[in-house]
Amino acid sequence: MRIPRIYYSEAIEVATPIVLDADASNHLSRVLRLQEEHPVVVFNGDGFNYQTEILKVSRKAVELKVLDKQLNDSESKLAIHLGQVISRGDRMDFTIQKSVELGVTEITPLISERCGVKLNQERFDKKLEQWQKIVHSACEQSGRSFVPKVNPIMSLEAWLTQEYQGTRINLHPKAEIGFKQLKIDNQNAQLLIGPEGGLSELEITQARESGFTDVLMGPRVLRTETAALSALSMLQCMHGDLG
């Protein structure tokens, strides 16, 4: 029997019932058609899985009885902060979803010189909300109980100037070292992925001046979403928990 996993945004206490929001309730009751006493795993980002069962199903909400909690040891020892220049269409959605599955711990959407996405603040706010929902869904699917944060959208220039304790990585087709030669400081890595047209020479220089190391992915030019997921996979294989 498949036990569904559901994200819940508030604090959870064992033996204290919780009521799911409309989207989660609809998923359990109308999509999965679950009934009372069916087990459900709930998480809220604190690193625990909460074992629950359905207490009540109504037209408006599903109420759960919290039975127990267990520490979820599914996080990589490597903390990766992805700085991703926003890509067009659903490519950004795809990148965020898959990066969460690959264990990224933090995501910052970036605007660069060659970024092809032009939206007003209201649209950006809606995008940010949408991306965080994608993160929740990806955590449900992949079995994570830590929820990566999607930071507010910011300029690449501003992001580069932020202080960071760890290894900063920028993919570059003419870099002299690859991922095999890369050393990770403090088990923290910050990965910069440029737009579909690539970073400008000025931005590459600014990244170097901010402590980013140019790293060669391979002999082929990858799309922005492919580059992000390939780099995350390589970091996890060599320094994290894959492979």
N, C-alpha and C positions, 0 to 999 in steps of 0.2 A: 504494500500500500504506500503510495507516494504521499509524503507529508509536505504540504506547502510551507514556504517561508514568507513572512510578511514583515515589512518595515513599519515601525510605530514610532512616532516622533517625540513621545513624552516618556517620562520616567516610568519604570515598571517595577512592581513589588510582587514577590511571591505571595500567593493567597489573596491578592487584591484583583478583582475583575477589571478588565479594560474593555473599552468600546472602540472599535475600529472606525476609521473615517469612511466616507461614502465610497471612495474608489476601492479600498481594500475590502470593504463589506460586499460590494457588488461583485468583486472578483471571486470571493469565497462562496457567496450564496447563489449568484446567478450564472457565473461562468463555470466554476467547478462544481456547483450544486451540492455543496457539503451540508451536512445536517448536524444536529446536536451530538456532542461527545466525540466528534471527529478531531484528531490531534492536529495542531498547528504550531509551527515554530515561529516565534516572534523575536525581533531584535530591534534595538534603538540606537546602535552605534557605540555602546559602552563595552563592546568586546564579548558579551555573553549571548548565548542562545537561551531563550525562555521557552520552556516546554508548556504548552497550553492545550486546552481543548475547548471546543465550541460550547458555550453555555446557553446561548439564545440566538435564534435567527429571526429577524423581523424584516419588514419591508424596507426600513430605513437604515438599520445597522446590525452588525454582528457583534455580540458580546462574548468575550473569552474569559475562561477561568485559568489563572496562572498557577501552574503546578510546581514548577521547579526551574532552576537556571543552571547553566553549565558554561564554563569558560570555553570560548571557541578559539582554538589554536590554529587559525588558518592564515595568519598574517606573516608576510615575509620579514626576515631580519633586516632587509634593505628597504629604507624609506625613499621613495622616488617622488619628486615634485615635477610634474609635467607642465612646462610652459608651452602651450600650443597656440600658434597664430591661427585665428579663426578661419576655417575653410568654408566653401560654398555648399549650399543645399544640405543634404543629410550627412555629408562627410564628417562634419564636426560631431554630430550625434553618434555616428559609428565609432569615431575615435574615442570619445568619452566612454561609451559603453564597453568597448573592448579593452581599453586601458584599465578600467576598474577590474575586469576579469583577470587581467595580468598583474594586478596587485599594486597599482599606483596608489599613493596615499594622499596626494593633493594635486589639484589641477587649476591652472590659471589661464583663462582665455586671453589672448593677446591681440593687439592691433599693431601691425607693422606697416612700413612704407608701401609694400606691394600686396597688402591684404585686400582681397577682392570683395569683402563684405562691408557694406555701408548701411548702417541702421541708426535710427534715432534712439534716444535714451530709453523711451518706453518699450521699443522693440527689443533692445538689449536686456532690459529687466525681465521681459517675458522669456527670452532665450535662456537667461540664467536660471529661472525657475524650471524651465523645461529640462535643462541639462542636469539639475539636481535630482529631478524625478527619474531621469535615465540612470543616474548613479544608484539611487535606491533600488530600482528594478534590477540592475546588474548585480548588486549585492545579494538580492533575493535569489537570483539565478545561480550565482557562483559560490554561495555558501559563506560569504564574508559577514562578520558581525561588527566590523569597523567600517564606518561610512566615510569615504573620502569627501573632502570639501571642495566645491567648485567656487573659487574666489571671484570677486567682482572683476569684470572686464577692465583691463588697463592697457596702457601703451607699452610697447616693448621697451622703449627707452626708460620708462619709470621702473619697470620690473627688473631691468638689468642693474639698476642702482641699489636695489634692496640688499641688505646684508644677508649672507648665507654661510652656514658652517657645514661644508661638505664639498663634494666634487661637482663642478659645473661643466656640462657637456653640450657642445654644439656640433651637429653633424656637418662635415665639410668634405666635398669630393676630392680635395687635394691635401687632406690632412696627412701627416707623417706617421701617425699611430692609429691602430685599430682598437677595438674593444678588448682584445687579448692583452694589450700592453697597458690598459687603463687601470689605475689604482684608485680605489674608492676610500675617501676619508670619512671616518666616523659613521660608516654605514648609511650615509646620506648622499643622495645624488639628485641633481637638478638637471633636467633634460630640456633643451630648447629645440623646438621643431618649427621651422619657418613655414611660410605660405606656399601655395602652389607655384608661384613664380620665384621662390627662394628669397633669402635675405639679401639686402643691398650690401655693397662693399662697406659702406659706412656702418651699417648695423653689425656686420661681422667683426669689424674693428672694435666697435663699442663692446661687443660681447667679450672679445679677448681682453680688453682693458678692464672688464668687470670680473675677470678670473675664469672665464669659460675656456675649456680646452677643446680645440678642433679634433674631431674623431672621424675616422673614415669608416663608413658602413660597408662599402664594397665597391665593385667596379661599375655597378649599374645605378642609374638615376631612379629614385623611388618617388612615388606620389607622396604627398604630405601625410596622408593617413597610413600608408604602408610604412613610411619611415618611422613614424611614432611607434607603431606596434612592433616593428622589427627591433628597434632599439630597446624598447622595454623588455622584449623577450630575451635579448642578448644580455641585458643587465641582470635580469632575474636568473638566467642560466649560470652566469659566471660569478655572481655575487649574492644572489638571493635564494629562492627556494624552488626553481624549476630545474628539471633534468636529473 
